[in-house]
Amino acid sequence: MAKAPTAPKSFESAIAELEAIVQEMENGAISLEQALERYQRGANLLKHCQETLQAAEQRVRQLENDVLAPLNPAEDMRDQE
C-alpha cells in the first residue's frame, strides 16, 4: 500500500524539492522505479506550486480591485527625480 504524498511546507520548499528531484534524475543514479516515483512527486509538487501562484494572483487582483497597473520601471524612476 502506497503512502499518501506529504504536502510541502511552503511554496519555497516545494521549489527546492523540485530542483532536487530534477538534479537527482539528471544524474541518472536512480533506478527506473525510483525515477517514476520522483516524477510523480514532482508532478504533485508542480500542481501545488501552480495552485499557490494562482491563489496569490487572485489575492493581488482582490487587493488591486481587479485593476492591475502595468509595471514601467523607467517611468517610476522619472517620478522619483
C-alpha positions in Angstrom: 0.0 0.0 0.0 1.5 3.3 -1.1 1.6 6.1 1.4 -0.1 9.4 0.7 2.3 12.2 -0.5 3.0 14.8 2.1 2.2 18.4 1.3 5.1 20.8 1.0 5.5 23.2 4.0 5.7 26.2 1.7 6.0 27.3 -1.9 9.7 27.7 -1.5 10.2 24.3 0.0 8.2 22.8 -3.0 10.5 24.6 -5.4 13.6 23.4 -3.6 12.3 19.8 -3.6 11.5 20.1 -7.3 15.0 21.3 -8.0 16.5 18.4 -6.0 14.3 15.9 -7.9 15.4 17.3 -11.3 19.1 17.1 -10.3 18.7 13.6 -9.0 17.0 12.4 -12.2 19.6 14.2 -14.4 22.4 12.5 -12.5 20.9 9.2 -13.6 22.0 7.4 -10.4 18.5 6.1 -9.6 16.5 3.1 -10.7 13.6 3.3 -13.1 11.2 2.7 -10.3 12.8 5.5 -8.3 12.7 7.8 -11.3 8.9 7.1 -11.7 8.3 7.8 -8.0 10.3 11.1 -8.3 8.4 12.0 -11.4 5.1 11.5 -9.7 6.2 13.5 -6.7 7.4 16.3 -9.0 4.1 16.4 -10.8 2.3 16.8 -7.4 4.7 19.5 -6.3 4.3 21.3 -9.6 0.5 21.2 -9.2 0.9 22.6 -5.6 3.1 25.4 -7.0 0.7 26.3 -9.7 -2.2 26.4 -7.3 -0.2 28.5 -4.9 0.6 31.0 -7.7 -3.0 31.1 -8.9 -4.1 31.9 -5.3 -1.5 34.6 -5.0 -2.6 36.2 -8.3 -6.2 36.1 -7.2 -5.3 37.8 -3.9 -3.4 40.5 -5.7 -6.3 41.1 -8.0 -8.6 41.4 -5.0 -6.2 43.8 -3.3 -6.0 45.9 -6.5 -9.7 45.7 -7.2 -9.0 44.0 -10.5 -7.1 47.0 -11.8 -3.5 45.9 -12.2 -1.3 48.7 -13.5 1.4 47.8 -15.9 4.9 47.9 -14.5 7.1 50.5 -16.1 10.4 50.9 -14.2 11.6 53.7 -16.4 8.5 55.8 -15.6 8.8 55.0 -11.9 12.4 56.3 -11.9 11.4 59.6 -13.5 8.7 60.0 -10.9 11.3 59.8 -8.2 13.5 62.5 -9.7 
